[in-house]
Amino acid sequence: MPEELLTVPEVMARLKVGRTTVYDLIRTHRLPSLTIGRSRRIPVEGLRQYLASRLQYEEAA
């Protein structure tokens, strides 16, 4: 089954952050994405991995 892809606004809503923050995460390769036409899409699994890595970082601090 193909992996679910999220739009930038969907990621913004899930993380409760702004557009600039999401694009910064994409630009710095902390959040994987792909371009389809002129739109950015973020794999759900990539978002889960990002959140898991942030949780590990926070627990270690």
N, C-alpha and C positions, 0 to 999 in steps of 0.2 A: 504494500500500500504506500502511495507517495506521502512524503512528509508534509505536514501542514505548514503553510507559510503565512506569516503575519505581515501586515502593512506597518509602516512607521507609526501612524496614529494608533493602531492596536497595541503596539509595544509601549507607546507613550502612556496609554490608559492602564496597561497592566503594571507598569513600573511607577506610574504617577510622577512622571518627569516630563520635561519639555522636549520639543522637537530638537533643539540644539544639543541637548544631552544625548539623545538617541543617536544623532548623526556623529557626535564626538566619539561615542562608543564604537560605531561602525568604522570611522576614520582611523582610530587607533587599534583596530583589529581585535578589540575585546569582545565585540559582538559580531558574529559572522552574518554576512548578508550576500544577496545576489541581486543583480539588476535584470528585470524582465521588462523589455521595452524601455520606458522612461521611469519605471517605478522600482523602488527598493523593496525587497522582501526579506524577512528574517525567519529562518527556520525555527520552529518551536523548540526543537532539541537544542539548538544553539543558545536560545534564551535560557533554557533550563541549565545548561552547562555554565553559562555566565553567572547565573544566580548561585549555583552550587559553589563556584570558585570564590565568589564574594563572601558567602557564608563561611567557607573554610578560612579565608583571610581574616574575617572579623573574629572568628573563634580563636585564631592563633594570636591575635593582638592583645 
